[in-house]
Amino acid sequence: MRISFPKIILASALVAVSTTAHALEPVHLEVKDHHFTPDHFTVPAGQRFIIELVNHDDTVDEFESYDLKFEKIVVQGGTISVHAGPLHPGTYKFFDDYHPDSATGTVTVTEAP
């Protein structure tokens, strides 16, 4: 069987993509009584990640982070997804812009081992 050179390159590229393109599981957050649960989580540096937020409050909330550069409305009973990263090691803050004194949280980004 004869395989042309371009097909070998394409097959190798597909294998490389499939072995390196594993996304992190989404980080699941809830907001209830204007507090995030959990209010802190950790992700590895240099990787994109997704935050899924469910709003159990009876009001609209605004999930926001100056550090992570997002701002998104989540209606009562609703769920949103936010894509973030890749980030450098450090601590990043997020909050509900409508309840910034009570609904706050942080993301710690750590170097991969």
N, C-alpha and C positions, 0 to 999 in steps of 0.2 A: 504494500500500500504506500502510495506516495502522497505526502502532505507538503503543500507549498509553504515557503518561508513565512509569508504574511499570515497564513492561518495559524501557524505555530505561535507567532507573536500575539495574535488576537486571543488565542486560547490561554496563553500565559498571562496576558493582561486581565482576562476575566477571572482567572484563579486568584491573582493578586488582589483584585478588587473585592472578591467574595471573602477573602481571609482577613482583610484589613478594614472593611467597612462596617464593622459591628458597632451599632449604636448602643449607648447606655440605656438601661431601662428608664422609663420616665420617672421623675420624682413626683410623688403624689402628695399634694397638700390639700388641706381643707381650711376654710375660714368659717368659724362659727362663733357667735357672740363677739364678733369683731376681734378674734384672735386666730392666728395661724397655728395649725397642727400638722406636722411638727413646725416649730418656729426656727429650726436650724437643721441644715443638712450639709453633707460634704460630697464634693465631686472631684474627679482628677483633673489636673491642669492639662491644657492643650486639647481638650475634647469638647465637642458640642454636646448639649444635653437638652432635654425637654422637661418643663415643669407643667404638670397638669393640676389645675386648681378647681376644686368644687366649692361653690358658695352655698353654705347652709344657713346664712343669715336671711332675714326677711327684708333686707334692703339690697340695693345695688352696691357693689364694691368696685374699687378701681385698684387693680394689682399693678404696682409700679416699682421701678428701681432706677435711680439715676446711675448707680454703679453698673448695672447690667444692661442699661439702655433699652428699657421697655416700659410700656404703659398700656394697660388693657382693661376694659370694662368687663365685669362678670355679673350678670343679672342674678337675682335670687333664684336658687335652685339650679343655676347654670354651671357649666363646666367649660373652662378654656384651656388652651395649650399655649405655652410660650417657649420659643426656642432661644437658647442662650449659649454663649461661649463661641469658640474656645477662650479660656481665661488663664491669666497668670496666677500663680499661688497668691493667696491672700484671703481677706474676708470682705464680702460684698453684702450690702443691705438691700432689703425689699420691704414694702409696706403697702397698706391700703390708704390711698390718698384721701379718702373720705373719713377715715378713722386713724390718723397717723400716730396718735398717742397710745392706742391699744393694739392695733394690728401691725406688728413689726416682726421682722425675722432676718436671718443672716444665712449666707452660703459661705462655707469655707472651701477653698480650692487648694488641694494639696498636690505635691509632686508625686508622680507615679513611682512605685517602689522599684 
